[in-house]
Amino acid sequence: MQNNERMKQKEHYSEALAYLRDYCLRHGRLMLFSVDDIFETEGTAARLFGYIENGSFRYLVRNYKGGESTVETVAAGDLVGCYPYCLDGDAAPVTIRADKPATVYVVDGADLDEHYRQSQEAERMGRDYMAYRLEQVKSRIIARYQQKGGKGIKNN
């Protein structure tokens, strides 16, 4: 990907993040989470999405030993939720747990999905946020592979 295209893509991501943050602040209900409170549970219908005002969360998956492994951490100023699974109520692929006390403006994923259906601009923001999340996952996979001495994968 060329630098100019990458810069344009980054602007779209920033715009999408700001849009979704503002949506959560305007339409969300303020929820308080204590350490170890669950935001979503792996395998159950994902339904929540939110803007973290303060605190942080860990995204956890079951590992091959039957325990949990952290795959991501999000903190104040970021968004939290099993996106896009929360839009349709699909099974959450991860458990999201507070690792610090947190204050979150939470919206129902189905309401956010309905909002997308009512506005092409909102729907575009949702797609841009999805692309942003996929890029984050790709970057983490590449970084882990490179740390283990793998060769042949380049971060385009």
Backbone as a printed PyTorch tensor [residue, N CA C, xyz], in Angstrom:
tensor([[[  0.8510,  -1.1650,   0.0000],
         [  0.0000,   0.0000,   0.0000],
         [  0.9020,   1.2340,   0.0000]],

        [[  0.6310,   2.1930,  -0.8450],
         [  1.4510,   3.3910,  -0.9430],
         [  1.1490,   4.3360,   0.2100]],

        [[  2.1280,   5.2030,   0.5140],
         [  1.9970,   6.1260,   1.6450],
         [  0.7650,   7.0110,   1.5500]],

        [[  0.4700,   7.5460,   0.3640],
         [ -0.6820,   8.4310,   0.1890],
         [ -1.9850,   7.6950,   0.5070]],

        [[ -2.0920,   6.4740,   0.0030],
         [ -3.2830,   5.6530,   0.2580],
         [ -3.3810,   5.3030,   1.7450]],

        [[ -2.2460,   5.0020,   2.3490],
         [ -2.2060,   4.6630,   3.7700],
         [ -2.6450,   5.8460,   4.6330]],

        [[ -2.1920,   7.0560,   4.2660],
         [ -2.5720,   8.2730,   4.9980],
         [ -4.0830,   8.5100,   4.8940]],

        [[ -4.6230,   8.3230,   3.7040],
         [ -6.0600,   8.5050,   3.4920],
         [ -6.8470,   7.4860,   4.3100]],

        [[ -6.3630,   6.2420,   4.3240],
         [ -7.0180,   5.1940,   5.0910],
         [ -6.9920,   5.5250,   6.5850]],

        [[ -5.8550,   6.0330,   7.0750],
         [ -5.7270,   6.3940,   8.4850],
         [ -6.7080,   7.5080,   8.8540]],

        [[ -6.9030,   8.4710,   7.9530],
         [ -7.8780,   9.5410,   8.1910],
         [ -9.2830,   8.9690,   8.3170]],

        [[ -9.6260,   8.0090,   7.4410],
         [-10.9460,   7.3740,   7.5130],
         [-11.1190,   6.6550,   8.8570]],

        [[-10.0690,   5.9560,   9.3020],
         [-10.1370,   5.2530,  10.5780],
         [-10.3570,   6.2380,  11.7170]],

        [[ -9.5940,   7.3190,  11.7320],
         [ -9.7220,   8.3260,  12.7910],
         [-11.1230,   8.9260,  12.8020]],

        [[-11.6360,   9.1940,  11.6220],
         [-12.9810,   9.7450,  11.4960],
         [-14.0240,   8.7460,  12.0130]],

        [[-13.8480,   7.4690,  11.6790],
         [-14.7820,   6.4300,  12.1270],
         [-14.7350,   6.2790,  13.6440]],

        [[-13.5330,   6.2870,  14.2070],
         [-13.4010,   6.1800,  15.6630],
         [-14.0910,   7.3440,  16.3540]],

        [[-13.8750,   8.5600,  15.8560],
         [-14.4940,   9.7500,  16.4500],
         [-16.0230,   9.6770,  16.3170]],

        [[-16.5080,   9.2260,  15.1670],
         [-17.9470,   9.1190,  14.9440],
         [-18.5840,   8.1490,  15.9420]],

        [[-17.9720,   6.9730,  16.0870],
         [-18.5300,   5.9680,  16.9960],
         [-18.4080,   6.3900,  18.4560]],

        [[-17.3180,   7.0450,  18.8120],
         [-17.1760,   7.5950,  20.1660],
         [-18.3180,   8.5800,  20.4470]],

        [[-18.5380,   9.5080,  19.5140],
         [-19.5990,  10.4980,  19.6970],
         [-20.9800,   9.8470,  19.7450]],

        [[-21.1900,   8.8240,  18.9260],
         [-22.4690,   8.1050,  18.9500],
         [-22.6990,   7.5130,  20.3440]],

        [[-21.6810,   6.8710,  20.8890],
         [-21.8020,   6.2560,  22.2240],
         [-22.0470,   7.3190,  23.2990]],

        [[-21.3630,   8.4470,  23.2050],
         [-21.5550,   9.5150,  24.1930],
         [-22.9670,  10.0950,  24.1210]],

        [[-23.5050,  10.2310,  22.9080],
         [-24.8520,  10.8010,  22.7450],
         [-25.9630,   9.8160,  23.0980]],

        [[-25.7820,   8.5390,  22.7370],
         [-26.8740,   7.5660,  22.8530],
         [-26.6600,   6.5010,  23.9270]],

        [[-25.4690,   6.4600,  24.4820],
         [-25.1560,   5.3950,  25.4280],
         [-25.6390,   5.6720,  26.8410]],

        [[-25.7350,   4.5950,  27.6000],
         [-26.0440,   4.7180,  29.0270],
         [-24.7340,   4.5020,  29.7750]],

        [[-24.5130,   5.2920,  30.7940],
         [-23.2830,   5.1950,  31.5560],
         [-23.3160,   3.9560,  32.4360]],

        [[-22.3150,   3.1040,  32.2880],
         [-22.2150,   1.8890,  33.0910],
         [-20.8680,   1.8720,  33.7930]],

        [[-20.8830,   1.3860,  35.0270],
         [-19.6680,   1.2680,  35.8220],
         [-19.2770,  -0.2020,  35.9060]],

        [[-18.0050,  -0.4880,  35.7300],
         [-17.4910,  -1.8490,  35.7980],
         [-16.3950,  -1.9040,  36.8540]],

        [[-16.4580,  -2.9000,  37.7060],
         [-15.4070,  -3.1500,  38.6850],
         [-14.3980,  -4.1120,  38.0770]],

        [[-13.2390,  -4.2450,  38.7020],
         [-12.2340,  -5.1960,  38.2410],
         [-12.8690,  -6.5840,  38.1340]],

        [[-12.6280,  -7.2600,  37.0360],
         [-13.1130,  -8.6030,  36.7130],
         [-14.5780,  -8.6620,  36.2900]],

        [[-15.2970,  -7.5350,  36.2550],
         [-16.6510,  -7.5490,  35.6880],
         [-16.5520,  -7.8740,  34.2040]],

        [[-17.5500,  -8.6060,  33.7170],
         [-17.5840,  -9.0570,  32.3250],
         [-18.3960,  -8.0820,  31.4790]],

        [[-17.8180,  -7.6840,  30.3460],
         [-18.5240,  -6.8540,  29.3600],
         [-19.2400,  -7.7550,  28.3590]],

        [[-18.5590,  -8.7850,  27.8780],
         [-19.1400,  -9.8150,  27.0020],
         [-18.5050, -11.1530,  27.3630]],

        [[-19.2220, -12.2360,  27.0740],
         [-18.7280, -13.5790,  27.3790],
         [-18.5960, -14.3940,  26.1090]],

        [[-17.4320, -14.9930,  25.9320],
         [-17.1560, -15.8400,  24.7700],
         [-18.2570, -16.8950,  24.6280]],

        [[-18.7640, -17.0290,  23.3970],
         [-19.7610, -18.0510,  23.0970],
         [-21.2030, -17.6300,  23.2980]],

        [[-21.4420, -16.4960,  23.9660],
         [-22.8160, -16.0100,  24.1320],
         [-23.0710, -14.8730,  23.1430]],

        [[-24.3230, -14.5420,  22.9520],
         [-24.6820, -13.4920,  22.0010],
         [-24.0400, -12.1660,  22.4030]],

        [[-23.2160, -11.6140,  21.5060],
         [-22.6130, -10.2960,  21.7410],
         [-23.6930,  -9.2510,  21.5160]],

        [[-23.7580,  -8.2750,  22.4130],
         [-24.8220,  -7.2820,  22.2530],
         [-24.4120,  -5.8710,  22.6200]],

        [[-23.2370,  -5.6810,  23.2140],
         [-22.8490,  -4.3620,  23.7060],
         [-21.6860,  -3.7650,  22.9240]],

        [[-21.6560,  -2.4440,  22.9090],
         [-20.5750,  -1.6940,  22.2920],
         [-20.4620,  -0.4030,  23.0800]],

        [[-19.2490,   0.0880,  23.3050],
         [-19.1590,   1.2920,  24.1130],
         [-17.8690,   2.0650,  23.9840]],

        [[-17.9280,   3.2690,  24.5180],
         [-16.7840,   4.1760,  24.6000],
         [-16.2900,   4.1820,  26.0440]],

        [[-15.0060,   3.8930,  26.2350],
         [-14.4150,   3.8310,  27.5720],
         [-13.9990,   5.2340,  28.0080]],

        [[-14.6800,   5.7480,  29.0040],
         [-14.3200,   7.0680,  29.5360],
         [-13.0800,   6.9590,  30.4270]],

        [[-13.0490,   5.9300,  31.2680],
         [-11.8580,   5.6430,  32.0690],
         [-11.8330,   4.1560,  32.3810]],

        [[-10.6390,   3.6660,  32.7510],
         [-10.4750,   2.2460,  33.0390],
         [ -9.9450,   1.4940,  31.8350]],

        [[ -9.9550,   0.1730,  31.9270],
         [ -9.4750,  -0.6530,  30.8160],
         [-10.0810,  -2.0500,  30.8620]],

        [[ -9.9980,  -2.7300,  29.7170],
         [-10.5560,  -4.0670,  29.5380],
         [ -9.5500,  -4.9490,  28.8210]],

        [[ -9.6380,  -6.2450,  29.1000],
         [ -8.8440,  -7.2480,  28.4020],
         [ -9.7740,  -8.1100,  27.5610]],

        [[ -9.3340,  -8.4250,  26.3400],
         [-10.0310,  -9.3730,  25.4760],
         [ -9.3540, -10.7160,  25.6930]],

        [[-10.1180, -11.7080,  26.1000],
         [ -9.5630, -13.0050,  26.4850],
         [-10.1480, -14.1250,  25.6230]],

        [[ -9.3060, -15.1030,  25.3090],
         [ -9.7680, -16.3080,  24.6070],
         [ -9.3120, -17.5310,  25.3840]],

        [[-10.0460, -18.6050,  25.2330],
         [ -9.6420, -19.8770,  25.8440],
         [ -8.4140, -20.3780,  25.1080]],

        [[ -7.4270, -20.8010,  25.8570],
         [ -6.2320, -21.3380,  25.2120],
         [ -6.2730, -22.8610,  25.2360]],

        [[ -5.2910, -23.4620,  24.6180],
         [ -5.2670, -24.9200,  24.4880],
         [ -5.1340, -25.6330,  25.8340]],

        [[ -4.7000, -24.9250,  26.8800],
         [ -4.5800, -25.5210,  28.2100],
         [ -5.8710, -25.3910,  29.0240]],

        [[ -6.8850, -24.7230,  28.4450],
         [ -8.1540, -24.5390,  29.1430],
         [ -8.2200, -23.2500,  29.9430]],

        [[ -7.1280, -22.5000,  29.9750],
         [ -7.1170, -21.2100,  30.6620],
         [ -7.4910, -20.0910,  29.6940]],

        [[ -7.2350, -18.8540,  30.1130],
         [ -7.5150, -17.7030,  29.2650],
         [ -6.2150, -17.0030,  28.9050]],

        [[ -6.1540, -16.5200,  27.6710],
         [ -5.0230, -15.7360,  27.2070],
         [ -5.5300, -14.3820,  26.7400]],

        [[ -4.8160, -13.3200,  27.0830],
         [ -5.1730, -11.9710,  26.6530],
         [ -4.7140, -11.7720,  25.2150]],

        [[ -5.6500, -11.3360,  24.3650],
         [ -5.3070, -11.0670,  22.9710],
         [ -5.2910,  -9.5750,  22.6640]],

        [[ -5.8850,  -8.7770,  23.5530],
         [ -5.9000,  -7.3290,  23.3510],
         [ -6.2840,  -6.6580,  24.6560]],

        [[ -5.8110,  -5.4340,  24.8190],
         [ -6.2120,  -4.5910,  25.9340],
         [ -6.6480,  -3.2540,  25.3600]],

        [[ -7.7620,  -2.7200,  25.8540],
         [ -8.2300,  -1.3950,  25.4470],
         [ -8.4240,  -0.5630,  26.7050]],

        [[ -8.2350,   0.7510,  26.5610],
         [ -8.2710,   1.6310,  27.7350],
         [ -9.0280,   2.9120,  27.4190]],

        [[ -9.0590,   3.8050,  28.3970],
         [ -9.7630,   5.0820,  28.2850],
         [ -9.4880,   5.7430,  26.9360]],

        [[-10.5570,   6.2350,  26.3220],
         [-10.4550,   6.8830,  25.0300],
         [-10.6410,   5.9410,  23.8590]],

        [[-10.7790,   4.6460,  24.1460],
         [-10.9470,   3.6500,  23.0890],
         [-12.3790,   3.1170,  23.1160]],

        [[-12.6880,   2.2880,  22.1400],
         [-13.9900,   1.6350,  22.0550],
         [-13.8370,   0.1970,  22.5210]],

        [[-14.9260,  -0.3640,  23.0540],
         [-14.8950,  -1.7290,  23.5550],
         [-16.1330,  -2.4670,  23.0590]],

        [[-15.9540,  -3.7370,  22.7270],
         [-17.0750,  -4.5660,  22.3000],
         [-16.6170,  -5.5830,  21.2760]],

        [[-17.4480,  -6.5700,  21.0430],
         [-17.1730,  -7.5930,  20.0330],
         [-17.7730,  -7.1140,  18.7130]],

        [[-17.0680,  -6.2240,  18.0710],
         [-17.5160,  -5.6280,  16.8190],
         [-17.0020,  -6.4630,  15.6620]],

        [[-17.7950,  -6.8400,  14.7060],
         [-19.1660,  -6.4960,  14.4020],
         [-20.1990,  -7.4730,  14.9640]],

        [[-19.7490,  -8.4570,  15.7460],
         [-20.6550,  -9.4860,  16.2720],
         [-21.8380,  -8.8840,  17.0380]],

        [[-21.5910,  -7.7680,  17.7320],
         [-22.6510,  -7.1500,  18.5390],
         [-23.7760,  -6.5800,  17.6820]],

        [[-23.5050,  -6.2940,  16.4130],
         [-24.5370,  -5.7110,  15.5520],
         [-25.6770,  -6.6850,  15.2940]],

        [[-25.3440,  -7.9660,  15.1620],
         [-26.3420,  -8.9920,  14.8540],
         [-26.6190,  -9.9450,  16.0100]],

        [[-25.9180,  -9.7580,  17.1290],
         [-26.0910, -10.6680,  18.2510],
         [-25.4370, -12.0150,  18.0280]],

        [[-24.4210, -12.0530,  17.1560],
         [-23.6870, -13.2990,  16.9310],
         [-22.8700, -13.6540,  18.1660]],

        [[-22.4500, -14.9070,  18.2570],
         [-21.6770, -15.3740,  19.4120],
         [-20.3580, -14.6080,  19.5220]],

        [[-20.0770, -14.1290,  20.7080],
         [-18.8360, -13.4050,  20.9690],
         [-17.6530, -14.3680,  20.8500]],

        [[-16.6160, -13.9910,  20.0850],
         [-15.4520, -14.8690,  19.9560],
         [-14.4730, -14.7420,  21.1270]],

        [[-14.7030, -13.7620,  21.9940],
         [-13.8180, -13.4960,  23.1340],
         [-14.6570, -13.1380,  24.3570]],

        [[-14.0180, -13.2290,  25.5220],
         [-14.5900, -12.6640,  26.7420],
         [-13.9050, -11.3300,  26.9410]],

        [[-14.6830, -10.3100,  27.2850],
         [-14.1150,  -8.9880,  27.5630],
         [-14.3440,  -8.7220,  29.0380]],

        [[-13.2330,  -8.5090,  29.7610],
         [-13.2850,  -8.3650,  31.2190],
         [-12.5580,  -7.0940,  31.6460]],

        [[-13.1390,  -6.3680,  32.5950],
         [-12.4810,  -5.1730,  33.1270],
         [-11.2420,  -5.5850,  33.9130]],

        [[-10.1140,  -4.9430,  33.6170],
         [ -8.9270,  -5.2220,  34.4240],
         [ -8.5840,  -4.0350,  35.3210]],

        [[ -9.3400,  -2.9410,  35.1740],
         [ -9.2990,  -1.7950,  36.0850],
         [-10.7390,  -1.3020,  36.1850]],

        [[-11.1130,  -0.6470,  37.2760],
         [-12.4570,  -0.0830,  37.3230],
         [-12.6760,   0.8020,  36.0960]],

        [[-13.8580,   0.7080,  35.4990],
         [-14.1000,   1.4080,  34.2410],
         [-15.4720,   2.0750,  34.2150]],

        [[-15.5270,   3.1890,  33.5080],
         [-16.7620,   3.8930,  33.2110],
         [-16.9180,   3.8720,  31.6970]],

        [[-18.0530,   3.3540,  31.2230],
         [-18.2500,   3.1580,  29.7880],
         [-19.6300,   3.6680,  29.3750]],

        [[-19.6870,   4.3860,  28.2570],
         [-20.9630,   4.7590,  27.6460],
         [-21.3260,   3.6290,  26.6960]],

        [[-22.3430,   2.8460,  27.0680],
         [-22.6820,   1.6060,  26.3760],
         [-23.9480,   1.7710,  25.5380]],

        [[-23.8690,   1.2740,  24.3060],
         [-25.0470,   1.2210,  23.4410],
         [-25.3230,  -0.2340,  23.1000]],

        [[-26.5470,  -0.5050,  22.7260],
         [-26.9230,  -1.8340,  22.2670],
         [-26.4840,  -1.9770,  20.8140]],

        [[-25.8170,  -3.0630,  20.4850],
         [-25.3400,  -3.2850,  19.1280],
         [-26.4570,  -3.2790,  18.1020]],

        [[-27.6260,  -3.8130,  18.4610],
         [-28.7540,  -3.8280,  17.5280],
         [-29.2100,  -2.4050,  17.2040]],

        [[-29.1520,  -1.5080,  18.1910],
         [-29.5050,  -0.1060,  17.9430],
         [-28.4890,   0.5470,  17.0150]],

        [[-27.2190,   0.2290,  17.2090],
         [-26.1730,   0.7650,  16.3320],
         [-26.3680,   0.2340,  14.9140]],

        [[-26.7000,  -1.0320,  14.7760],
         [-26.9600,  -1.6160,  13.4640],
         [-28.1370,  -0.9150,  12.7840]],

        [[-29.1810,  -0.6350,  13.5330],
         [-30.3390,   0.0870,  12.9860],
         [-29.9340,   1.4940,  12.5500]],

        [[-29.0880,   2.1330,  13.3200],
         [-28.5780,   3.4560,  12.9620],
         [-27.8520,   3.3880,  11.6180]],

        [[-27.0460,   2.3530,  11.4060],
         [-26.3520,   2.1760,  10.1320],
         [-27.3420,   2.0430,   8.9730]],

        [[-28.4290,   1.3400,   9.2110],
         [-29.4270,   1.1200,   8.1500],
         [-30.1460,   2.4110,   7.7500]],

        [[-30.1460,   3.3850,   8.6310],
         [-30.8650,   4.6290,   8.3760],
         [-30.0040,   5.7050,   7.7160]],

        [[-28.6940,   5.4840,   7.6410],
         [-27.8170,   6.5300,   7.1280],
         [-26.6360,   5.9150,   6.3850]],

        [[-26.4620,   6.3230,   5.1210],
         [-25.3230,   5.8220,   4.3530],
         [-24.0110,   6.2770,   4.9750]],

        [[-23.9650,   7.4970,   5.4890],
         [-22.7530,   8.0090,   6.1290],
         [-22.4120,   7.1850,   7.3670]],

        [[-23.4110,   6.8780,   8.1790],
         [-23.1820,   6.0600,   9.3730],
         [-22.7060,   4.6630,   8.9690]],

        [[-23.3090,   4.1070,   7.9430],
         [-22.9270,   2.7680,   7.4770],
         [-21.4770,   2.7700,   6.9910]],

        [[-21.0670,   3.8380,   6.3060],
         [-19.6760,   3.9560,   5.8490],
         [-18.7320,   4.0040,   7.0450]],

        [[-19.1300,   4.7240,   8.0970],
         [-18.2940,   4.7980,   9.3000],
         [-18.1420,   3.4140,   9.9280]],

        [[-19.2240,   2.6550,   9.9260],
         [-19.1720,   1.2970,  10.4550],
         [-18.2210,   0.4190,   9.6690]],

        [[-18.2450,   0.5480,   8.3410],
         [-17.3140,  -0.2100,   7.4940],
         [-15.8740,   0.2210,   7.7500]],

        [[-15.6580,   1.5370,   7.8890],
         [-14.3070,   2.0340,   8.1390],
         [-13.7820,   1.5400,   9.4830]],

        [[-14.6530,   1.4900,  10.4910],
         [-14.2190,   0.9850,  11.7900],
         [-13.8710,  -0.4980,  11.6890]],

        [[-14.6590,  -1.2460,  10.9150],
         [-14.3720,  -2.6650,  10.7140],
         [-13.0060,  -2.8330,  10.0580]],

        [[-12.7090,  -2.0300,   9.0550],
         [-11.4050,  -2.1100,   8.3930],
         [-10.2860,  -1.7840,   9.3820]],

        [[-10.5150,  -0.8150,  10.2410],
         [ -9.5400,  -0.4420,  11.2620],
         [ -9.2550,  -1.6190,  12.1930]],

        [[-10.3030,  -2.2710,  12.6680],
         [-10.1390,  -3.4200,  13.5730],
         [ -9.3990,  -4.5640,  12.8660]],

        [[ -9.7360,  -4.8260,  11.6260],
         [ -9.0640,  -5.8960,  10.8940],
         [ -7.5810,  -5.5840,  10.7020]],

        [[ -7.2470,  -4.3310,  10.4510],
         [ -5.8460,  -3.9300,  10.3040],
         [ -5.0950,  -4.1290,  11.6150]],

        [[ -5.7420,  -3.8300,  12.7470],
         [ -5.1070,  -4.0420,  14.0470],
         [ -4.8000,  -5.5230,  14.2670]],

        [[ -5.7550,  -6.3770,  13.9470],
         [ -5.5640,  -7.8200,  14.1210],
         [ -4.4290,  -8.3050,  13.2340]],

        [[ -4.4400,  -7.8960,  11.9800],
         [ -3.3820,  -8.2930,  11.0460],
         [ -2.0150,  -7.8620,  11.5740]],

        [[ -1.8980,  -6.6470,  12.0500],
         [ -0.6220,  -6.1400,  12.5620],
         [ -0.1450,  -6.9450,  13.7670]],

        [[ -1.0660,  -7.3070,  14.6700],
         [ -0.6780,  -8.1010,  15.8380],
         [ -0.2110,  -9.4930,  15.4420]],

        [[ -0.8860, -10.1100,  14.4790],
         [ -0.4930, -11.4430,  14.0220],
         [  0.8970, -11.3840,  13.3970]],

        [[  1.1340, -10.3930,  12.5700],
         [  2.4430, -10.2520,  11.9300],
         [  3.5180, -10.0260,  12.9780]],

        [[  3.2600,  -9.1570,  13.9440],
         [  4.2480,  -8.8720,  14.9920],
         [  4.5750, -10.1290,  15.7870]],

        [[  3.5710, -10.9130,  16.1310],
         [  3.8210, -12.1490,  16.8830],
         [  4.6280, -13.1410,  16.0640]],

        [[  4.3040, -13.2350,  14.7920],
         [  5.0290, -14.1430,  13.9110],
         [  6.4890, -13.7240,  13.8170]],

        [[  6.7150, -12.4230,  13.6610],
         [  8.0780, -11.9210,  13.5390],
         [  8.8600, -12.1210,  14.8330]],

        [[  8.2210, -11.9850,  15.9770],
         [  8.8910, -12.1770,  17.2580],
         [  9.3500, -13.6210,  17.4370]],

        [[  8.6670, -14.5480,  16.7940],
         [  9.0200, -15.9580,  16.9270],
         [ 10.0140, -16.3910,  15.8580]],

        [[ 10.5840, -15.4180,  15.1330],
         [ 11.6100, -15.7340,  14.1570],
         [ 11.1060, -16.1490,  12.8020]],

        [[  9.8120, -15.9710,  12.5500],
         [  9.2610, -16.3460,  11.2550],
         [  9.7740, -15.4400,  10.1510]],

        [[  9.8260, -15.9590,   8.9460],
         [ 10.3000, -15.1920,   7.7900],
         [  9.2530, -15.2850,   6.6930]],

        [[  9.2780, -14.2890,   5.8410],
         [  8.4400, -14.3600,   4.6500],
         [  7.1390, -13.5590,   4.7330]],

        [[  6.7840, -13.0370,   5.8940],
         [  5.5680, -12.2330,   5.9880],
         [  5.9890, -10.7770,   6.1030]],

        [[  5.3620,  -9.9400,   5.2720],
         [  5.6640,  -8.5120,   5.3200],
         [  4.4040,  -7.7600,   5.6840]],

        [[  4.5470,  -6.7000,   6.4500],
         [  3.4190,  -5.8480,   6.8420],
         [  3.2170,  -4.7940,   5.7750]],

        [[  2.3010,  -5.0430,   4.8270],
         [  2.0450,  -4.1120,   3.7200],
         [  1.2130,  -2.9600,   4.1510]]])
